[in-house]
Amino acid sequence: MAAAASHSFEEHRGELEIRIDAPSLPALFAEAGRALAEVMHATPLEAPAGWSDEVVVNARDPEALLVEWLNELVFRSEVSKVLFTDFEITHLSDRQLVAAIRGTSVEQLRNPVKAATYHGLSITERAGRFTAKVILDV
C-alpha cells in the first residue's frame, strides 16, 4: 500500500518553499492545494467545506501546470474569501488540470500569498512516487 501524500515548508525571505510528496500526480496536485490552504490560514478550519466550484487550468508542461493551479487557487481565495481545502482532480494531463474544489468561507486570510513562482520549481518521479518543490511569494 502506498504511503499517503504529505508536504513540508522551508522559509526564505519573503518566500516559502513547499515540498510535496505523493503516490500519484493527481495526489500531488491535491496535496499542493492543501499545503496552500495551510499556509493561507495556518489553523485547521472547524466548519465543513460548503462552497464548491470547478477549476480548469492549462499550461505548457506539468511544472507550469502546478504553478497555474496554485495561482488560480490564490486568486479564487482572495476574490471569494474562501479557503479551499478539498480537491478532486477529475482530469490531469501534461497540459491540463480539471478539478472540483471545495472550501469554507473565511472573513480574512491570515497569511495572504501573492503567487506561486517558477523559481526552483520541479516535479520528479522516483520509485513510483512524485515529489515537487514550488516557492510561494508571501
matplotlib code that plots the C-alpha trace (Angstrom):
import matplotlib.pyplot as plt

x = [0.0, 1.4, 2.1, -0.2, 0.6, 2.5, 4.1, 6.6, 7.7, 11.1, 11.0, 13.0, 13.0, 9.6, 9.2, 8.1, 9.2, 6.7, 8.0, 5.3, 5.4, 2.6, 1.9, 0.5, 0.5, -3.2, -2.5, 0.5, -1.7, -4.4, -1.7, -0.3, -3.8, -4.0, -0.5, -1.5, -4.6, -2.4, -0.1, -3.0, -4.9, -2.4, -5.0, -7.5, -11.0, -13.9, -16.6, -17.2, -16.4, -19.7, -18.5, -17.7, -16.7, -14.8, -11.3, -9.8, -6.1, -3.9, -0.2, 2.8, 4.0, 3.3, 5.6, 3.9, 0.5, 1.4, 2.2, -1.0, -3.1, -1.8, -2.1, -5.7, -6.5, -4.8, -6.9, -10.1, -9.4, -8.6, -11.7, -14.2, -12.8, -12.9, -10.2, -10.1, -9.3, -10.9, -9.8, -10.9, -8.7, -11.1, -8.7, -4.9, -2.7, 0.7, -1.0, -4.4, -5.9, -9.6, -10.7, -13.7, -12.7, -14.5, -13.8, -15.1, -15.8, -13.4, -13.5, -9.9, -6.9, -4.4, -1.4, -2.0, 0.0, 0.9, 1.7, 3.4, 6.7, 8.7, 11.9, 13.3, 10.2, 10.4, 8.3, 10.1, 9.1, 11.2, 10.3, 6.6, 6.3, 6.1, 7.8, 7.6, 9.1, 7.5, 8.2, 5.4, 5.9, 4.4]
y = [0.0, 3.4, 6.0, 8.9, 12.3, 14.8, 18.2, 20.4, 24.0, 25.9, 29.6, 32.1, 35.9, 36.9, 33.4, 30.0, 26.7, 23.9, 20.4, 17.9, 14.1, 11.9, 8.5, 9.9, 13.1, 13.8, 13.3, 15.7, 18.4, 17.9, 17.9, 21.2, 22.7, 21.5, 22.9, 26.3, 26.3, 25.6, 28.5, 30.9, 30.0, 28.4, 26.7, 23.9, 25.0, 23.8, 24.4, 21.9, 22.8, 24.4, 26.3, 24.4, 25.1, 23.6, 24.7, 24.2, 25.2, 24.9, 25.2, 24.2, 21.3, 19.7, 22.1, 25.2, 23.5, 23.3, 27.0, 27.9, 25.6, 27.3, 30.8, 30.0, 28.9, 32.0, 34.2, 32.5, 32.6, 36.3, 37.2, 34.9, 34.9, 31.1, 28.8, 25.7, 22.5, 19.7, 18.8, 16.1, 16.1, 14.8, 15.2, 15.6, 15.5, 17.2, 20.4, 20.5, 20.0, 19.9, 19.7, 20.0, 22.3, 22.8, 25.3, 27.3, 31.0, 32.9, 36.6, 37.1, 35.0, 35.0, 34.7, 36.0, 34.5, 36.7, 34.0, 30.7, 31.2, 29.4, 29.9, 26.5, 24.7, 21.0, 17.8, 14.5, 10.8, 8.2, 4.7, 5.2, 8.4, 12.0, 14.9, 18.6, 21.9, 25.2, 28.6, 30.9, 34.7, 35.7]
z = [0.0, -1.0, 1.7, 1.9, 0.3, 2.5, 2.4, 4.3, 4.3, 4.2, 4.7, 2.7, 3.0, 1.5, 0.2, 1.4, -0.3, -0.3, -0.7, -1.7, -1.8, -3.1, -4.5, -7.8, -9.8, -9.1, -5.3, -5.7, -7.1, -4.4, -1.7, -3.1, -2.7, 0.9, 1.6, 0.1, 2.4, 5.4, 4.5, 4.0, 7.2, 9.5, 11.7, 10.9, 10.0, 12.1, 9.5, 6.7, 3.2, 1.9, -1.2, -4.4, -8.0, -10.9, -12.0, -15.4, -15.8, -18.9, -19.1, -21.3, -19.0, -15.6, -13.7, -15.2, -14.5, -10.8, -10.7, -12.6, -10.3, -7.2, -8.6, -9.6, -6.0, -4.6, -6.9, -6.1, -2.4, -2.5, -4.6, -2.9, 0.7, 0.6, 1.8, -0.4, 1.4, -0.5, -4.1, -6.5, -9.6, -12.3, -15.3, -15.4, -18.4, -19.1, -20.1, -18.4, -15.0, -14.2, -10.6, -8.3, -5.4, -2.1, 0.6, 3.5, 3.7, 5.9, 7.0, 6.0, 5.1, 7.9, 5.7, 2.2, -0.6, -3.6, -6.0, -6.8, -8.7, -11.3, -9.3, -8.2, -9.5, -10.0, -10.3, -10.2, -10.2, -8.5, -7.4, -8.1, -6.0, -7.1, -5.4, -6.2, -4.9, -5.5, -4.0, -2.9, -2.8, 0.6]

ax = plt.figure().add_subplot(projection="3d")
ax.plot(x, y, z, "-o")
ax.set_aspect("equal")
plt.show()
